[in-house]
Amino acid sequence: DEAIQKEPKIRQSLLLAYQIKELLKEGKAKDLKQIADWLNITYTKMYLLLNMVMLAPSIQEEILFSGDDILNRIPEYKMNEITREIYWNKQKKMWQELKAELA
């Protein structure tokens, strides 16, 4: 869909991560490998994508609802660094630093 393609990649990734989580929860897919095959992406990429749901709620909210153009400039590898951090307060600090860096 053209409207979806216009959304920032980071937003598309977060929404896809939640859809994947639902497929697993509802038993519509047996495992991540199966979904990775369906999407024609590597298992590693699938794992990184799914980590998006582990972001602090305030970051997820900003990704989903912010109209800020900066979302279009956030590199995927930088988001992977943030999702690897398990503490939300540290994630938030990294998120703010990333946005300041790109501003």
N, C-alpha and C positions, 0 to 999 in steps of 0.2 A: 504494500500500500504506500502511495506517495507521501501521505501525511506522516506515516511512521518513519520513512526515510529522512524526513526533514528534522526529526527529533535528534537531540544530541546523542552521540554514540553511547555515552556513559548512561544516559537514561534508558536507551534501548537495552543495554546490557543488564541493568538492574531489573527491569521488567521481565526480561527473558529468564533471569535467575529465579525469580519468583514463579514463573510459569513452569520451569524445570522442577522446582521444589514441589509444586502441586502435582505434576505428573507422577512423581515418585510417591508422594503421600497417598494419592488415589489409586496407586497400583497400576497405572496405565503404561508404565515403563518398568522393566525389571531392575534396571540399574543405570548409573551414569554412563557407562560404556555404550549401552543401547541408544541413549539419547544423543550422545556424541556422534554415533554413527548416523542417526537420523539427520542431525544438523551438519554432518560432514565436517566436524571439527575434531581436533585431537582431545584425548582424555585430559591432558594437562590444561588445555584451553578451557575445557568444561569445568575443571576443578577451580581454576582462577575465576571464571565467570560466576560460579556458585558462591564463591567467597563474598561476593557483593552483598549478599543478604546478611553478612556478619558485620556490616558497617554500623556505626552508631546511628540510632534512629534519627537524630537531628541532621546527619549528613544525608541519609537516605531521603528524608523529607525535602531537603534542599535540591537534591538531584531530581526528584520527581516533580517538584512544583515551582522551582525557581525559573524565572524567565531570563536569568543572567546569561549573556552570551559567552561568558567564561567557560561554561559547561562544554561548549564546542571545542575548546582548546586544551582540555585536560587529556594528557596522554595516558593510554591504557597502562603502561608500565608503572606510572606514578600511582595509579589507583591500586595496582597490585601491591605496591609497597605499603599503602595505607591499610588494605584489607588483611595483610599479614600481621599487623599490630593487633594484639588481642584486647588491649585496654582502650575503652571508648574515649577517655579523656586524652590519651595520646593520639588517637585517631583524629580527634577534633583539632588538636594542635597542628598535626601534619596537614590536615585539610585546609586550615586557615593559612598556613605557610605556603602551601601549593597555590592557593588562590591569589595570595599577595605576590607571589613570584610571577604569575601569569597576567596580573593586572596591568 
